[in-house]
Amino acid sequence: MDPFSAEGELLNIHTAFHSGQYQSVLDFETAALSPENQLPARVLKLRAQIALGQTSEVLAAVSSEEDTPDLAAVKALAQLVAGDADAAEQLAQDLAENYPENSSVQFLAGTVLQAQGRSEEALALLGKHQGSLEAVALIVQIHLQQNRTDLALKEVQAAKRWAQDSLLVNIAESWVGLRVGGEKYQSAFYVYEELASAPSTSAPLSIVGQAVAELHLGRLPEAEAALSAALEKYPEDSELIANSIVLNVLAGKPSADLESKLQQVQPSHALLADIQEKSDFFDTAAAKYAPKVSS
């Protein structure tokens, strides 16, 4: 395989991964890739396995390879998804301190740190990137979670100057659009609709994006139809489950079964933490008004 063809093959794997075509990522033949492309391809394959719920297999595969920072970063992500958040956080912190210039460490350790509520540390690590679109995408996500839409928009606009046609930049721009609202809802819908209509793409990422845009546009039946069909095909996808829970809440339907399913698939999911936090707040408030019966 010549260098240009090898580079194109790695780009195809990246595109498949960020389109949510995780099984396609695993099906790519990578033996002929150049040595410098072997590790990035392997990291993408391991991350695809995590996305498909094969976390234990990933942990077993990288358990003895922590000397390679890229693979150690994959391990931290797998630990987080498996529910071992403390170990994941410690490993991510160690990697951030020792390998801050490594792009896999920046994105994967940054993901773990953000999930553990350490946003400023995650942003400091991600800010060291040198043209990493994954880092840009995560920076945008963090700013949106901080309700700093202005900073998220600024990050997207800066990235568009050097990566105008990138899939990740388009997706990040649609995230910002869903937060800005108005006519941007429809623009975001078109991004995901185009992604979903691409050849061989019916991945959860595009379906979730379409459904979220439909929800913002007030089209609950269309969103429900899309998510229900997708869940039949991808019953273990955590984002499909999480967004189905949100849809059920908006539609006034019970979601206990879906919450239990999400707990099985990804116990560390942010939605579960949010639900638990609100439940605790309710119990605390209710306790203040509980009748006091003297003995």
Secondary structure in CASP SS format (residue, H / E / C, confidence):
PFRMAT SS
TARGET T0000
AUTHOR 0000-0000-0000
METHOD secondary structure of the structure
MODEL  1
M C 1.00
D C 1.00
P H 1.00
F H 1.00
S H 1.00
A H 1.00
E H 1.00
G H 1.00
E H 1.00
L H 1.00
L H 1.00
N H 1.00
I H 1.00
H H 1.00
T H 1.00
A H 1.00
F H 1.00
H H 1.00
S C 1.00
G C 1.00
Q C 1.00
Y H 1.00
Q H 1.00
S H 1.00
V H 1.00
L H 1.00
D H 1.00
F C 1.00
E C 1.00
T C 1.00
A C 1.00
A C 1.00
L C 1.00
S C 1.00
P H 1.00
E H 1.00
N H 1.00
Q H 1.00
L H 1.00
P H 1.00
A H 1.00
R H 1.00
V H 1.00
L H 1.00
K H 1.00
L H 1.00
R H 1.00
A H 1.00
Q H 1.00
I H 1.00
A H 1.00
L C 1.00
G C 1.00
Q C 1.00
T H 1.00
S H 1.00
E H 1.00
V H 1.00
L H 1.00
A H 1.00
A H 1.00
V H 1.00
S C 1.00
S C 1.00
E C 1.00
E C 1.00
D C 1.00
T C 1.00
P H 1.00
D H 1.00
L H 1.00
A H 1.00
A H 1.00
V H 1.00
K H 1.00
A H 1.00
L H 1.00
A H 1.00
Q H 1.00
L H 1.00
V H 1.00
A H 1.00
G C 1.00
D C 1.00
A H 1.00
D H 1.00
A H 1.00
A H 1.00
E H 1.00
Q H 1.00
L H 1.00
A H 1.00
Q H 1.00
D H 1.00
L H 1.00
A H 1.00
E H 1.00
N H 1.00
Y C 1.00
P C 1.00
E C 1.00
N C 1.00
S H 1.00
S H 1.00
V H 1.00
Q H 1.00
F H 1.00
L H 1.00
A H 1.00
G H 1.00
T H 1.00
V H 1.00
L H 1.00
Q H 1.00
A H 1.00
Q C 1.00
G C 1.00
R C 1.00
S H 1.00
E H 1.00
E H 1.00
A H 1.00
L H 1.00
A H 1.00
L H 1.00
L H 1.00
G C 1.00
K C 1.00
H C 1.00
Q C 1.00
G C 1.00
S C 1.00
L H 1.00
E H 1.00
A H 1.00
V H 1.00
A H 1.00
L H 1.00
I H 1.00
V H 1.00
Q H 1.00
I H 1.00
H H 1.00
L H 1.00
Q H 1.00
Q C 1.00
N C 1.00
R C 1.00
T H 1.00
D H 1.00
L H 1.00
A H 1.00
L H 1.00
K H 1.00
E H 1.00
V H 1.00
Q H 1.00
A H 1.00
A H 1.00
K H 1.00
R C 1.00
W C 1.00
A C 1.00
Q C 1.00
D C 1.00
S C 1.00
L H 1.00
L H 1.00
V H 1.00
N H 1.00
I H 1.00
A H 1.00
E H 1.00
S H 1.00
W H 1.00
V H 1.00
G H 1.00
L H 1.00
R H 1.00
V H 1.00
G C 1.00
G C 1.00
E H 1.00
K H 1.00
Y H 1.00
Q H 1.00
S H 1.00
A H 1.00
F H 1.00
Y H 1.00
V H 1.00
Y H 1.00
E H 1.00
E H 1.00
L H 1.00
A H 1.00
S H 1.00
A C 1.00
P C 1.00
S C 1.00
T C 1.00
S C 1.00
A C 1.00
P H 1.00
L H 1.00
S H 1.00
I H 1.00
V H 1.00
G H 1.00
Q H 1.00
A H 1.00
V H 1.00
A H 1.00
E H 1.00
L H 1.00
H H 1.00
L C 1.00
G C 1.00
R C 1.00
L H 1.00
P H 1.00
E H 1.00
A H 1.00
E H 1.00
A H 1.00
A H 1.00
L H 1.00
S H 1.00
A H 1.00
A H 1.00
L H 1.00
E H 1.00
K H 1.00
Y C 1.00
P C 1.00
E C 1.00
D C 1.00
S H 1.00
E H 1.00
L H 1.00
I H 1.00
A H 1.00
N H 1.00
S H 1.00
I H 1.00
V H 1.00
L H 1.00
N H 1.00
V H 1.00
L H 1.00
A H 1.00
G C 1.00
K C 1.00
P C 1.00
S C 1.00
A H 1.00
D H 1.00
L H 1.00
E H 1.00
S H 1.00
K H 1.00
L H 1.00
Q H 1.00
Q H 1.00
V H 1.00
Q C 1.00
P C 1.00
S C 1.00
H C 1.00
A H 1.00
L H 1.00
L H 1.00
A H 1.00
D H 1.00
I H 1.00
Q H 1.00
E H 1.00
K H 1.00
S H 1.00
D H 1.00
F H 1.00
F H 1.00
D H 1.00
T H 1.00
A H 1.00
A H 1.00
A H 1.00
K H 1.00
Y C 1.00
A C 1.00
P C 1.00
K C 1.00
V C 1.00
S C 1.00
S C 1.00
END
